[in-house]
Amino acid sequence: MKITTFFDNFLKKKSIFSNKKVLQSSYFPDNVLYREEQIMEVANILAPALRLEIPSNLFIFGKTGCGKTLTVKHILKSMEETAQKNNTSLKTIYINCKLKRVADTEYRLIARLIKEFNQQIPSTGLPTDEVYNIFYNILEKENKIIILVLDEIDQLTKKIGDEILYNLTRINSELKEAQICLIGVSNRLFFLDNLDPRVKSSLSKEEIIFPPYNALQIQTILQERAKQAFKPEILKSGVIEKCAAYAAREHGDARRAIDLLRIAGELAERSGSPTVEIYHLDDAEKKIEHDRVINSVVDQPKQFQNVLYSTLLIAKQKNIFFTGEIYDLYKKICKKTKLSILTQRRISDIIAELDMLGLINAKIISKGRYGRTREISLALTEDITIKINELLEKSLGLS
């Protein structure tokens, strides 16, 4: 069959979707379900900005898919509407620090902030101090309260260190006509614990922790999205319930549940099925798990990849092993890959990240007077392990 014939036939078929955008990550509903309490907490902290009073810096924590970004964007939109209505000098800026070429360096981040005020600087070449001075001058001319949201803020400090947070919070002492309120959003509950004490003291922050959704809450969220996304009677009985159960098992990740439902619909449509069945959901679960794991590895820094590669090598020999064993092998691989050797404490942090991403199972155990360590086992299927091993060897130059 010619590819043009395939596309012609595709356009003749009726889609099972009525509005697929509702199931995409870029979609933001008007109503944020089951986050009324958190919305009011955040709103109470930020509301003084509407009186041109600088609010406290705020850090929002919670596991992936628990509504943090959705809530913050919902509040920012409402604040902007209120500010516009009352002619208040307020500006909100949202930046996802995980995106490439946005917050890879301090220079790029400040350049991006300058761009938010419709001004440009060269992508490279200027001294960082000069870039900050340009930013200060822009802020003073704007004469506004700036609410700056740094989503995935832990990714920012991982890339360029926590000095950037100190510099951002110290800006207010340099300004006379404008002020910045910093909002950090992270799925790492202990992110602040690893900051330099000087940085932590400069933040003067409040904290809000978002709980994960339970299965019934995810079910309602899916039902609301499904009503808009699919044509009537497309979803077979039990699909939404099982989708919610999958997500609840994964720590209440509503975003993952929505992705799962969308992919199940896409798989059903590709197979020519007029309805979405349970087996489409099962196939979607396997696909999304595979893609999630692969992407989480590909996007990580070389040091992270080195620790994971060391872990995979040890897992070939034994089912249960410990942090010290990984560190010993990691140091040997560093010499082969010409990477600098990090401290065992930093490697322990990376192992905790591997656990959080679901790549390993790590349980802290006590060894009495010898202190504590992590008892580690692999949490990946054999086919994914083989694929990741190949990717890591290629990335680290070991193949």
Wavefront OBJ file of the C-alpha trace (Angstrom):
o trace
v 0.000 0.000 0.000
v 1.307 3.464 -0.907
v 1.726 5.806 2.037
v -0.617 8.354 0.391
v -3.324 5.663 0.175
v -2.841 4.906 3.870
v -3.305 8.570 4.778
v -6.360 8.885 2.516
v -7.931 5.851 4.215
v -7.049 7.230 7.631
v -8.907 10.470 6.937
v -12.009 8.521 5.867
v -12.215 6.698 9.197
v -14.292 8.166 12.006
v -12.267 8.999 15.098
v -13.299 7.618 18.495
v -12.123 10.938 19.993
v -14.238 14.073 20.095
v -11.525 16.290 21.676
v -8.209 14.537 22.275
v -6.586 17.760 23.557
v -8.385 17.211 26.862
v -6.120 14.194 27.477
v -2.862 15.965 26.594
v -0.396 17.381 29.128
v -0.759 20.913 27.714
v -4.481 21.024 28.603
v -5.513 22.944 31.723
v -9.115 22.567 32.903
v -11.074 25.502 34.266
v -11.911 23.538 37.402
v -9.140 21.860 39.454
v -10.701 18.912 41.265
v -9.790 17.845 44.824
v -7.300 20.672 45.376
v -9.588 23.281 46.974
v -7.652 23.276 50.253
v -4.258 23.669 48.541
v -5.615 26.363 46.205
v -6.752 28.434 49.184
v -3.430 27.913 51.002
v -1.432 29.154 48.006
v -3.913 31.972 47.297
v -3.703 33.231 50.897
v 0.091 33.397 50.693
v 0.190 35.153 47.299
v -2.835 37.481 47.689
v -0.817 40.391 49.213
v 0.837 40.830 45.802
v -2.489 42.238 44.573
v -2.002 45.066 47.108
v 1.582 45.491 45.843
v 2.925 43.891 49.021
v 5.694 41.324 48.533
v 4.467 37.826 49.551
v 6.631 35.197 51.224
v 8.645 32.966 48.934
v 6.823 29.658 48.587
v 7.924 26.081 47.973
v 5.386 23.495 46.836
v 6.187 19.803 47.146
v 4.421 16.618 46.133
v 4.846 13.514 44.034
v 4.542 13.632 40.240
v 0.967 14.049 38.995
v -0.580 15.328 42.248
v -1.781 18.639 40.761
v 1.033 21.032 41.781
v 1.580 22.669 38.380
v -2.138 22.621 37.584
v -2.926 24.429 40.839
v -0.173 27.028 40.462
v -1.124 27.879 36.878
v -4.790 28.081 37.864
v -3.946 30.578 40.626
v -1.597 32.635 38.436
v -4.302 32.960 35.783
v -6.823 34.153 38.396
v -4.325 36.623 39.871
v -3.510 38.079 36.455
v -7.227 38.534 35.691
v -7.795 40.234 39.053
v -4.724 42.439 38.625
v -5.816 43.501 35.144
v -9.335 44.271 36.374
v -7.982 46.422 39.206
v -5.126 47.958 37.219
v -2.542 46.443 39.593
v 1.154 46.352 38.605
v 1.591 42.596 38.858
v 3.384 40.212 36.501
v 3.579 36.417 36.737
v 6.288 34.317 35.071
v 6.237 30.527 34.808
v 9.375 28.580 33.803
v 9.780 24.807 33.589
v 13.401 24.220 34.610
v 13.420 20.720 33.142
v 13.195 22.008 29.563
v 16.474 22.001 27.677
v 18.154 25.310 26.788
v 15.980 27.162 29.301
v 17.735 26.685 32.628
v 20.936 24.802 31.716
v 23.061 27.724 32.930
v 22.564 30.798 35.093
v 23.104 32.947 31.988
v 20.329 31.159 30.048
v 17.861 31.418 32.911
v 18.345 35.176 33.351
v 18.247 35.610 29.551
v 14.904 33.785 29.549
v 13.595 36.069 32.301
v 14.681 39.112 30.289
v 12.815 37.689 27.284
v 9.644 37.583 29.411
v 9.808 41.408 29.374
v 10.006 41.433 25.541
v 13.715 42.219 25.468
v 16.629 40.201 24.125
v 20.293 39.692 24.951
v 22.860 37.558 23.065
v 22.517 33.838 23.787
v 26.151 33.830 24.990
v 29.064 36.194 25.357
v 28.179 38.689 28.082
v 29.599 38.477 31.630
v 26.993 37.077 34.052
v 27.218 40.234 36.215
v 26.297 42.348 33.210
v 23.323 40.077 32.425
v 22.089 40.545 35.996
v 22.501 44.336 35.703
v 20.411 44.352 32.521
v 17.763 42.325 34.360
v 17.807 44.697 37.374
v 17.339 47.736 35.120
v 14.404 46.102 33.328
v 12.734 45.279 36.649
v 13.159 48.812 37.962
v 11.580 50.274 34.820
v 8.671 47.815 35.073
v 7.976 48.848 38.685
v 5.919 45.715 39.393
v 5.559 42.860 41.829
v 6.921 39.831 39.947
v 5.743 36.339 40.890
v 8.340 33.953 39.469
v 7.451 30.244 39.367
v 10.325 27.803 38.854
v 8.737 24.417 38.204
v 11.020 21.376 38.679
v 13.304 23.702 40.651
v 15.413 20.738 41.790
v 16.429 20.242 38.134
v 17.712 23.827 38.107
v 19.949 23.390 41.139
v 21.093 19.985 39.885
v 22.314 21.602 36.644
v 23.838 24.839 37.923
v 23.993 24.651 41.732
v 21.996 26.401 44.448
v 23.865 29.742 44.193
v 21.257 30.805 41.614
v 18.541 30.711 44.314
v 20.657 32.926 46.568
v 21.150 35.410 43.719
v 17.435 35.477 42.856
v 16.356 36.040 46.451
v 18.976 38.756 46.973
v 17.671 40.717 43.973
v 15.047 42.414 46.165
v 17.732 44.108 48.252
v 19.117 45.652 45.036
v 15.755 46.931 43.808
v 13.824 50.061 44.812
v 10.832 50.056 42.466
v 10.145 46.332 41.910
v 10.149 43.119 43.966
v 10.297 39.391 43.160
v 8.393 36.599 44.913
v 9.892 33.179 44.197
v 7.742 30.037 43.983
v 9.601 26.734 43.693
v 7.764 23.561 42.672
v 9.381 20.152 43.131
v 8.501 16.474 43.461
v 11.531 15.968 45.725
v 10.209 16.334 49.258
v 13.691 16.744 50.756
v 14.995 19.170 48.141
v 15.537 22.018 50.627
v 17.542 19.796 52.997
v 20.421 19.629 50.512
v 20.721 23.390 49.994
v 23.601 25.421 51.342
v 22.589 26.879 54.772
v 23.294 30.412 53.487
v 20.886 29.828 50.578
v 18.207 28.347 52.840
v 18.340 31.328 55.203
v 17.962 33.769 52.292
v 14.750 32.128 51.063
v 12.449 33.147 53.964
v 9.948 30.680 52.584
v 6.701 28.932 53.366
v 6.071 25.322 52.341
v 2.997 23.423 51.153
v 2.927 19.675 50.553
v 0.381 18.243 48.112
v -0.929 14.765 48.968
v -1.295 12.157 46.197
v -4.757 11.504 44.754
v -6.521 8.317 45.818
v -8.144 5.856 43.381
v -11.651 7.329 43.705
v -10.398 10.868 43.107
v -8.450 9.788 40.021
v -11.539 7.949 38.801
v -13.620 11.154 38.990
v -10.877 13.166 37.256
v -10.753 10.569 34.447
v -14.538 10.535 34.100
v -14.588 14.338 33.689
v -11.851 14.230 31.046
v -13.350 11.204 29.255
v -16.728 12.948 28.837
v -15.026 15.643 26.769
v -12.336 13.519 25.090
v -14.297 10.532 23.724
v -17.473 10.144 21.742
v -20.393 8.525 23.643
v -20.178 4.824 24.547
v -16.582 4.453 23.341
v -15.106 3.416 26.702
v -16.120 -0.077 27.756
v -17.158 -0.824 31.325
v -14.238 -1.076 33.756
v -11.678 0.849 31.668
v -11.724 4.016 33.785
v -11.830 2.041 37.033
v -8.797 -0.046 36.056
v -6.970 3.029 34.762
v -7.519 4.748 38.128
v -6.342 1.634 39.971
v -3.132 1.570 37.906
v -2.429 5.216 38.769
v -3.288 4.857 42.470
v -0.829 1.976 42.626
v 1.794 4.397 41.214
v 1.453 6.844 44.151
v -1.624 8.710 42.915
v -0.248 10.077 39.650
v -3.272 11.620 37.886
v -1.172 12.855 34.956
v -0.015 9.321 34.275
v -3.608 8.059 34.456
v -4.705 10.621 31.851
v -1.776 9.680 29.590
v -2.683 6.027 30.016
v -6.286 6.637 28.955
v -5.173 8.648 25.916
v -2.691 5.989 24.768
v -5.296 3.236 25.269
v -7.622 5.237 23.003
v -4.875 5.691 20.400
v -4.059 1.966 20.426
v -7.752 1.108 20.009
v -8.067 3.540 17.092
v -4.956 2.206 15.360
v -6.241 -1.352 15.610
v -9.574 -0.325 14.063
v -11.551 -1.082 17.229
v -14.763 0.970 17.614
v -14.384 0.895 21.414
v -11.635 1.084 24.039
v -11.359 -2.280 25.816
v -9.551 -3.397 28.964
v -6.827 -5.076 26.886
v -6.069 -1.759 25.163
v -5.440 -0.302 28.621
v -3.132 -3.197 29.524
v -1.149 -2.670 26.309
v -0.968 1.071 27.021
v 0.357 0.371 30.523
v 3.230 -1.708 29.098
v 4.021 0.945 26.488
v 3.950 3.914 28.838
v 6.044 2.115 31.452
v 8.673 1.252 28.850
v 8.753 4.811 27.437
v 8.798 6.412 30.900
v 11.792 4.397 32.044
v 13.769 4.899 28.834
v 13.136 8.668 28.771
v 14.001 9.068 32.451
v 17.406 7.500 31.758
v 18.214 9.285 28.482
v 17.603 12.756 29.965
v 19.871 12.269 32.986
v 23.431 13.646 33.477
v 26.448 11.374 32.893
v 27.096 10.914 36.633
v 23.535 9.652 37.139
v 23.930 7.289 34.152
v 27.214 6.010 35.555
v 25.613 5.119 38.904
v 22.718 3.363 37.149
v 25.111 1.455 34.865
v 27.099 0.291 37.909
v 23.831 -0.810 39.520
v 22.805 -2.827 36.452
v 26.175 -4.586 36.307
v 25.953 -5.646 39.954
v 22.306 -6.736 39.491
v 23.476 -9.269 36.880
v 25.425 -11.067 39.629
v 23.153 -10.769 42.663
v 19.550 -9.882 43.541
v 20.300 -7.883 46.699
v 23.267 -5.524 47.111
v 24.315 -2.372 48.980
v 25.328 1.265 48.420
v 29.026 0.565 49.086
v 29.158 -2.071 46.343
v 27.701 0.358 43.820
v 30.161 3.058 44.872
v 33.196 0.765 44.467
v 32.180 -0.196 40.922
v 31.137 3.389 40.106
v 34.681 4.629 40.888
v 36.184 2.071 38.493
v 33.812 3.103 35.700
v 34.601 6.793 36.341
v 38.239 6.049 35.477
v 37.181 4.396 32.207
v 34.791 7.212 31.272
v 37.122 10.006 32.528
v 34.400 11.385 34.822
v 35.340 13.006 38.119
v 34.537 10.838 41.138
v 31.762 12.177 43.359
v 31.611 11.570 47.123
v 29.780 8.532 48.459
v 27.191 10.867 50.007
v 26.393 12.346 46.584
v 26.159 8.853 45.077
v 23.779 7.953 47.897
v 21.579 10.919 46.811
v 21.590 9.625 43.210
v 20.617 6.149 44.442
v 17.677 7.777 46.255
v 16.691 9.388 42.911
v 16.862 5.990 41.188
v 14.497 4.701 43.856
v 12.138 7.667 43.418
v 12.042 7.087 39.642
v 11.096 3.443 40.232
v 14.259 2.041 38.616
v 15.365 0.313 41.815
v 13.946 -0.636 45.197
v 16.085 0.818 47.992
v 15.355 0.091 51.633
v 17.363 1.810 54.396
v 18.595 -0.706 56.964
v 20.604 -0.296 60.159
v 23.977 -2.006 60.596
v 24.228 -1.138 64.273
v 27.444 0.649 65.163
v 28.448 0.591 61.487
v 25.666 3.045 60.655
v 22.946 2.768 58.022
v 23.004 1.703 54.384
v 20.559 0.926 51.584
v 19.572 -2.609 50.668
v 19.039 -2.419 46.911
v 17.346 -4.538 44.251
v 16.473 -3.852 40.625
v 12.853 -2.917 39.829
v 13.016 -3.320 36.041
v 11.892 -6.082 33.716
v 14.558 -7.965 31.765
v 13.684 -6.461 28.355
v 13.852 -2.876 29.674
v 17.108 -3.652 31.515
v 18.737 -4.857 28.284
v 17.593 -1.743 26.399
v 18.791 0.630 29.162
v 22.132 -1.161 29.367
v 22.671 -0.593 25.632
v 21.700 3.089 25.907
v 24.029 3.673 28.871
v 26.995 1.967 27.240
v 26.528 4.139 24.166
v 26.054 7.353 26.181
v 29.065 6.677 28.432
v 31.284 5.631 25.496
v 31.683 2.058 26.767
v 30.219 0.212 23.772
l 1 2 3 4 5 6 7 8 9 10 11 12 13 14 15 16 17 18 19 20 21 22 23 24 25 26 27 28 29 30 31 32 33 34 35 36 37 38 39 40 41 42 43 44 45 46 47 48 49 50 51 52 53 54 55 56 57 58 59 60 61 62 63 64 65 66 67 68 69 70 71 72 73 74 75 76 77 78 79 80 81 82 83 84 85 86 87 88 89 90 91 92 93 94 95 96 97 98 99 100 101 102 103 104 105 106 107 108 109 110 111 112 113 114 115 116 117 118 119 120 121 122 123 124 125 126 127 128 129 130 131 132 133 134 135 136 137 138 139 140 141 142 143 144 145 146 147 148 149 150 151 152 153 154 155 156 157 158 159 160 161 162 163 164 165 166 167 168 169 170 171 172 173 174 175 176 177 178 179 180 181 182 183 184 185 186 187 188 189 190 191 192 193 194 195 196 197 198 199 200 201 202 203 204 205 206 207 208 209 210 211 212 213 214 215 216 217 218 219 220 221 222 223 224 225 226 227 228 229 230 231 232 233 234 235 236 237 238 239 240 241 242 243 244 245 246 247 248 249 250 251 252 253 254 255 256 257 258 259 260 261 262 263 264 265 266 267 268 269 270 271 272 273 274 275 276 277 278 279 280 281 282 283 284 285 286 287 288 289 290 291 292 293 294 295 296 297 298 299 300 301 302 303 304 305 306 307 308 309 310 311 312 313 314 315 316 317 318 319 320 321 322 323 324 325 326 327 328 329 330 331 332 333 334 335 336 337 338 339 340 341 342 343 344 345 346 347 348 349 350 351 352 353 354 355 356 357 358 359 360 361 362 363 364 365 366 367 368 369 370 371 372 373 374 375 376 377 378 379 380 381 382 383 384 385 386 387 388 389 390 391 392 393 394 395 396 397 398 399
